[in-house]
């Protein structure tokens, strides 16, 4: 039995010849199927391209939003650190004045004095008292006597005897991946390593502070201060006089830290400077008899 087919007639325009071509149904159906498959494939490719372009656009938008949020976070973080440092400095100054002139002991008085009214001054009153004393000749004379024992007021030793793992200046932030300013140096130190003062001074701060974690700040006079951050324990208290080489604390990984190390900063006039110029001139640390036991 013959299979059904189509007849395709081809005519030559000049010679007038006719040619008949038999086209079976199977071939015609196969051709149509291939055409439909081609259309579906083309539609799939176009759809995939459109989806990919849409995803790329969304990704770029999300990346821009993430960059904006990262920049806002860095700005807010700097503002928070500045405000925290200012509040801590004011509180330390108020405590120093209170202790130096016996105001706190005099106002607290003996035993139980509850019900006699408020005797301890407010924080604002303490600051006003400090400002008055600082502007008076007596206040200047007191500060001169209090720091007259200091000799080695320039940082001249390493806070821990180890190697540098991160330098001062701009670097890639290990948490955000963006560029950030590293205001000090990181020195390799296992948890519990003794951290020593790099110069004579007075402990201005010894407490938890924001991303620094446990932090010790030593004031060496003339606007020079050193910072020791990410500590695990303290060996000094605010207002304590320390000498070069005396143990201040133990190293750790508190605060915004990825592992045990010591973050060390040197500030001059309120601004961080490169500590390496002091570390490069380091001398052997003296033996300190006042060193506290582990």
C-alpha positions in Angstrom: 0.0 0.0 0.0 1.4 3.4 -1.0 1.9 6.0 1.6 0.1 9.3 1.2 2.1 12.2 0.1 2.0 15.8 -1.2 3.1 16.7 -4.7 5.3 19.8 -5.0 5.3 21.2 -8.5 8.3 23.2 -9.6 8.1 25.3 -12.8 11.0 26.9 -14.7 10.2 30.5 -15.7 12.3 30.4 -18.9 12.2 26.9 -20.2 8.7 26.1 -19.1 9.6 22.8 -17.7 7.7 21.3 -14.8 9.1 19.1 -12.1 7.1 17.2 -9.6 8.5 16.4 -6.2 6.7 13.9 -3.9 6.8 15.0 -0.3 5.6 12.3 2.1 3.6 13.3 5.2 6.3 12.0 7.5 8.9 14.4 6.1 6.5 17.3 6.3 5.5 16.5 9.9 9.2 16.2 10.8 9.9 19.6 9.2 7.1 21.2 11.1 8.2 19.5 14.4 11.8 20.8 13.9 10.4 24.3 13.2 8.4 24.3 16.4 11.3 23.0 18.4 13.5 25.8 17.0 10.9 28.4 18.0 10.6 27.0 21.5 14.4 26.9 21.8 14.7 30.5 20.7 12.0 31.5 23.1 13.8 29.7 25.9 17.1 31.5 25.1 15.5 34.9 25.0 13.7 34.2 28.3 16.9 33.0 29.9 18.7 36.1 28.7 16.0 38.4 30.0 16.1 36.7 33.5 19.9 36.9 33.6 19.8 40.6 32.8 17.1 41.2 35.5 19.2 39.3 38.1 22.4 41.3 37.1 20.4 44.5 37.5 19.1 43.4 40.9 22.6 42.4 42.0 24.1 45.7 41.0 21.4 47.5 43.0 21.9 45.4 46.1 25.7 45.9 45.8 25.2 49.7 45.7 22.9 49.5 48.7 25.4 47.4 50.6 28.2 49.8 49.8 26.0 52.7 51.0 25.1 50.9 54.2 28.8 50.0 54.8 29.8 53.7 54.4 27.0 54.8 56.8 28.1 52.1 59.3 31.7 53.3 59.2 30.6 56.9 59.7 28.4 56.0 62.7 31.1 53.8 64.1 33.6 56.6 64.1 31.1 59.0 65.7 30.3 56.4 68.4 34.0 55.9 69.1 34.7 59.6 69.3 31.7 60.2 71.7 32.7 57.2 73.9 36.3 58.4 74.1 35.2 62.0 75.0 32.8 60.7 77.7 35.5 58.4 79.1 38.1 61.2 79.2 35.6 63.6 81.0 34.8 60.9 83.6 38.5 60.2 84.2 39.3 63.9 84.6 36.5 64.2 87.1 37.7 61.2 89.1 41.2 62.5 89.2 40.1 65.9 90.5 37.8 64.2 93.1 40.6 61.9 94.4 43.4 64.6 94.3 41.6 67.1 96.5 39.7 64.6 98.8 36.3 65.9 97.6 34.8 62.4 97.4 36.0 61.3 100.9 34.9 64.6 102.4 31.5 64.5 100.9 30.8 60.8 101.6 31.6 61.3 105.3 31.5 58.5 107.9 29.2 55.5 108.3 25.5 55.7 107.5 24.5 59.2 106.5 21.4 58.3 104.6 18.6 60.9 104.9 20.9 63.9 105.2 20.3 64.9 101.6 22.4 64.6 98.5 26.1 65.1 99.4 27.9 63.7 96.3 28.0 66.3 93.5 26.4 65.6 90.1 28.5 64.8 87.1 28.0 68.4 85.7 29.0 69.9 89.1 32.2 67.8 89.1 33.2 68.9 85.6 32.6 72.6 86.6 34.8 72.1 89.7 37.5 70.5 87.5 37.4 73.4 85.0 37.7 75.9 87.8 40.7 74.1 89.4 42.4 73.7 86.0 42.2 77.4 85.4 43.6 78.3 88.8 47.3 78.5 89.8 46.8 75.8 92.4 45.5 73.4 89.8 48.6 74.0 87.6 50.9 73.5 90.5 49.3 70.2 91.4 49.6 68.8 88.0 53.3 69.8 87.9 54.0 68.0 91.2 52.0 64.9 90.2 54.0 64.3 87.0 57.4 65.5 88.3 58.6 61.9 88.9 58.2 61.0 85.2 61.5 60.5 83.4 61.0 58.2 80.4 58.0 59.9 78.8 58.8 59.0 75.2 57.7 55.4 74.2 60.9 53.5 73.7 60.1 49.8 74.1 57.8 47.3 72.6 54.6 46.6 74.6 55.1 42.9 74.0 58.2 41.1 72.6 56.8 39.7 69.4 56.3 40.5 65.7 54.1 42.9 63.8 51.1 41.3 62.0 49.4 44.5 60.7 50.8 48.0 60.1 49.7 51.5 60.5 47.6 53.2 57.7 45.0 52.3 55.2 44.2 48.6 54.7 41.4 46.2 53.7 39.0 45.9 56.7 39.0 42.2 57.7 35.3 42.4 58.7 33.7 44.6 55.9 36.2 44.0 53.1 36.3 47.8 52.3 39.2 50.2 52.8 39.6 51.5 56.3 42.2 53.4 58.3 44.2 51.4 60.9 45.2 53.8 63.6 47.8 51.6 65.1 49.8 48.4 64.7 48.9 44.8 65.6 51.5 42.7 67.4 51.2 39.0 67.7 50.5 37.9 71.3 49.0 34.8 72.8 46.1 35.3 75.3 47.6 36.2 78.7 50.8 37.7 77.5 52.1 40.5 79.7 51.6 43.9 78.2 54.0 46.6 79.5 53.9 50.3 79.4 56.2 51.8 76.8 56.9 54.9 78.8 56.3 56.6 82.1 52.8 58.0 82.6 49.5 57.9 84.4 46.7 55.4 83.5 43.9 57.5 82.1 41.5 54.6 81.2 41.3 51.0 82.0 37.9 49.6 81.0 35.8 48.2 78.1 35.5 50.6 75.2 33.5 49.8 72.0 35.4 47.9 69.3 38.7 48.1 71.4 37.3 45.6 73.9 39.3 45.9 77.1 41.4 49.0 76.7 44.2 50.7 78.7 45.2 54.3 77.9 48.3 55.8 79.4 48.9 59.6 79.4 52.6 60.5 79.2 52.1 64.2 79.3 52.6 66.9 76.6 49.7 65.5 74.6 51.3 62.1 74.2 49.2 58.9 74.9 49.5 55.2 74.2 46.6 52.8 73.7 46.7 49.0 74.4 43.6 47.2 73.1 41.8 43.8 72.9 43.1 42.8 76.4 41.9 39.9 78.5 42.6 41.3 82.0 43.8 44.5 83.7 46.8 44.9 86.1 46.3 48.7 86.7 43.5 51.1 87.5 42.7 54.6 86.3 44.8 57.3 88.0 47.6 54.9 88.8 51.2 56.0 88.0 53.2 53.6 85.9 56.8 53.4 84.7 58.2 52.2 81.5 58.2 48.4 81.4 55.6 48.0 84.1 52.9 45.4 83.3 49.6 47.1 82.5 47.4 44.1 81.4 47.3 40.8 79.7 46.7 40.4 76.0 43.6 38.8 74.6 41.0 39.0 71.8 38.2 41.1 73.3 36.2 43.6 71.2 36.3 43.7 67.4 39.1 41.1 67.0 39.6 38.1 64.8 42.2 36.4 67.0 44.6 36.9 69.9 46.9 39.9 69.4 47.7 43.3 70.9 46.5 46.5 69.1 48.9 49.3 70.0 48.4 53.0 69.2 50.4 56.2 69.9 48.4 59.5 69.9 50.0 63.0 69.7 47.8 66.0 70.4 44.7 63.8 70.1 45.6 62.3 66.7 47.0 58.8 66.0 50.6 58.7 64.7 52.6 55.8 63.3 53.9 53.8 66.3 56.7 52.3 64.2 59.0 55.3 64.6 59.0 54.6 68.4 59.2 50.8 68.0 62.1 51.1 65.6 64.1 52.9 68.4 63.2 50.4 71.0 65.6 49.6 73.9 65.7 46.7 76.3 62.8 47.0 78.8 63.9 47.6 82.4 63.1 45.2 85.2 60.1 46.5 87.2 59.8 45.5 90.8 56.2 46.6 91.1 55.2 44.0 88.5 52.0 42.2 89.7 51.9 38.4 89.7 50.1 36.5 87.0 
